[in-house]
Amino acid sequence: MEQTNKENSTIYWHPAFYAGIQIELLDDADNLEFESEHLLSKKPMQIDVMIIKKEADRPVKKNIGRFFRKRNIVEYKSPDDSLSVDDYYKVYGYTCFYKSDGAVVNEIPLEDLTITLVSESYPRELIRHLQDSRGFKVEKVEDGIYSIVGDTIPIQLLVTRQLSQKENLWLRSLTNKLDTRENAELLIEDYIGHQKNNLHKAVIETIMRANQKLFEEVNGVSDIIMEIVQEKFDRKLKEELDKETKIIKKKMEIEVKKQMEIEVKKQIELEVKKQMEIEVKKEAENIKLTERITMVWKKCAKNKPLPVIADEMETEPAEVLPIYSLITENPGKTVDEIYTLFVKSL
């Protein structure tokens, strides 16, 4: 018995319930938004399930959702837990807090709210309290569905153990007390028709873990277990591959970036070298030109004619003529000034 309780303590009932209630309301999925553990504020207060109708006036087909309004708050108790008086006031308080937490005053009208209490067993102590202390009436709507009448906010109670097997197979079976092989076979049969649906997978896995011995007797279960295990392995493998791919991609990006930086650096170095060579060549030409102007300028200062100057410089008169003309046309100009005039004339 102790071992059984230990096994059950590791079963995550709330995620399975969240999936199960979506299965039950699948026919209206396009009109319902589901939020698991809806946060009321930054503080650690949260609603088990929040169901919001997109079209408030559109009725929900499924029996457990027919009384839904715009915003529907659901409190769920796992199979080994009971729905107590304090649980009722907690979810009622959370509902009031949710109503008061709008951005503007009365943003969430009271008329938009409902509360659904979900428990595997009938909460007799809570019902007695609501009847005796609050003056409420508890009316059975149909198997497993009760209306708690007397409060401003509509409240319903779902007793999953009493729900219709035909109408509410998945929520009714969300227990660690499945009693017959027939119930297990019905679940397997329905699951086979929804094998690609992740909601059905989440619930069937939880139910099978909670009722392991019973499911071991059902034909075809081993194949489903292998399918679930294989899917988990494939998902884990994909996650690891994706992770490794991201690492490799990141390394490649770093390497490519590094190579690009090297190439850019090389290009810059080549460009700088080229520019330096051009500058050095230009400077050498300027020095050579300055020397030639200086030589002509000195010879002109001695009143030497152009042919003599060209002969002494071992060149043709035509080569010296442009400089000679500037010097003779601008007497009194220095070498630097003649150089400037010559460059401008080019």
GIFENLIN-V675976 format. One line per field, one symbol per residue. ss: DSSP state (@ for helix, = for strand, . for the rest). phi: phi as a letter, one per 30 degrees, with the letter a starting at -180 (. if undefined). burial: # if it has 16 or more other C-alpha atoms within 10 Angstrom, else .. Layout:
BEGIN
ss: ???
phi: ???
burial: ???
END
This chain:
BEGIN
ss: .@@@@@@@@...@@@@@@@@@@@@.@@@@@@========......========.........@@@.....======........@@@@@@@@@@@@@@@@.........@@@=======....@@@@@@@@@....======..=====....======@@@......@@@@........@@@@@@@@@@@@.....@@@@@@@@@@@@@.@@@@.....@@@@@@@@@@@@@@@@@@@@@@@@@@@@@@@@@@@@@@@@@@@@@@@@@@@@@@@@@@@@@@@@@@@@@@@@@@@@@@@@@....@@@@@@@....@@@@@@@@@@@@@.....@@@@@@@@@@@.
phi: .ddddddddcdcddeddeddddddcddcedcbccbdhdddadddbadebcccddceddddddedcdcdcdbbcbcccdecccccdddddddddddddeddcddbdhdcdeddcbbccbbdcdddddddddddccidcccddaeibbccckcdddbbcccddcdddddbedddddacbecbdddddddddddedbddddddddddddddddbeddddccdjdedddddddddddddddddddddddddddddddddddddddddddddddddddddddddddddddddddddddddddddddciddeddddddchbdeddceededddddbdjddddddeddddddd
burial: .......#..#.#############..#..##.#.#####.....########......#..###.#############..####.##..##.##..###.......#.#.############..###.##....###....#######...#############..#########.#....###.##..#.......#############..##.....#..#...#............................................................##.###.##.##.....#..##......#..##.##.##.......#..##.##....
END
